[in-house]
């Protein structure tokens, strides 16, 4: 007889879990491009972080609607929470690229 943990483990399709690395790559690239845009536009303080949050929400919505077909729990072990979570390394990547492009474009005038 299957226990509740066995039946819950069977709900996650193993090949889909293996492709979660692609989700991490999409979030990473989204953070890089958002940082570059924030730096090029010269956004400072909360406007830059607002752009980051808008980018994370829009990227998550696109993945939710197109790739997950409205059922993220079927493809991700954490469901919607894992889809929307930007991850600590992506926040640091955003800040790094943001300051890099800001310094290159708007550095010494």
C-alpha positions in Angstrom: 0.0 0.0 0.0 1.4 3.4 -1.0 2.0 6.0 1.7 1.2 9.7 1.2 4.9 10.5 0.6 5.1 7.8 -2.1 2.0 9.1 -3.9 3.2 12.7 -3.6 6.5 11.7 -5.1 4.8 10.1 -8.0 3.0 13.3 -8.9 6.3 14.9 -10.0 7.3 13.7 -13.4 11.1 13.0 -13.3 12.0 14.4 -16.8 10.3 17.7 -16.0 12.3 18.0 -12.8 15.5 17.4 -14.8 14.6 20.4 -17.0 14.4 22.8 -14.1 18.0 23.8 -14.8 16.6 25.5 -17.9 14.2 27.5 -15.6 17.2 28.6 -13.6 19.0 29.7 -16.8 16.0 31.7 -17.9 15.8 33.5 -14.6 19.5 34.2 -14.6 19.5 35.6 -18.1 16.4 37.7 -17.2 18.2 39.1 -14.3 21.2 40.0 -16.4 19.2 41.7 -19.1 17.2 43.6 -16.4 20.4 44.8 -14.8 21.8 45.9 -18.1 18.6 47.9 -18.9 18.5 49.5 -15.4 22.2 50.5 -15.8 21.8 51.9 -19.4 18.6 53.8 -18.4 20.4 55.3 -15.4 17.9 54.0 -12.9 18.8 54.7 -9.3 17.6 53.5 -5.9 14.1 51.9 -5.8 13.4 52.4 -9.5 16.1 49.8 -10.4 14.7 47.3 -7.9 11.2 48.0 -9.2 12.4 47.1 -12.7 13.9 43.9 -11.2 10.6 43.0 -9.5 8.6 43.8 -12.7 11.0 41.6 -14.7 10.7 38.7 -12.3 6.9 38.9 -12.3 6.7 39.2 -16.1 9.1 36.3 -16.7 7.3 34.1 -14.2 3.9 34.9 -15.8 5.3 34.0 -19.3 6.7 30.7 -18.0 3.4 30.1 -16.1 1.2 30.7 -19.1 3.3 29.2 -21.9 5.6 26.5 -20.5 3.6 25.4 -17.5 0.2 25.8 -19.2 -1.2 27.2 -15.9 -0.2 24.2 -13.8 3.2 24.9 -12.3 2.8 22.3 -9.6 2.8 19.7 -12.3 6.2 20.8 -13.6 7.9 22.2 -10.5 8.2 20.6 -7.1 7.6 23.9 -5.3 4.8 24.9 -7.6 4.0 28.6 -8.0 6.3 29.6 -5.2 9.4 28.2 -6.9 8.3 29.8 -10.2 8.1 33.3 -8.7 11.1 33.0 -6.3 14.0 35.1 -7.9 16.7 33.3 -6.0 19.5 35.0 -4.1 22.1 34.6 -6.8 19.9 36.3 -9.4 19.4 39.3 -7.2 23.2 39.6 -6.8 23.6 39.1 -10.6 21.1 41.9 -11.2 23.0 44.3 -8.9 26.3 43.4 -10.4 25.2 44.0 -14.0 23.2 47.1 -13.0 26.3 48.8 -11.4 28.6 47.6 -14.3 26.4 49.2 -17.0 25.6 52.2 -14.9 29.4 52.8 -14.4 30.2 52.3 -18.1 27.4 54.5 -19.4 27.0 57.2 -16.7 30.4 57.0 -15.0 32.6 60.1 -15.1 30.9 63.0 -17.0 
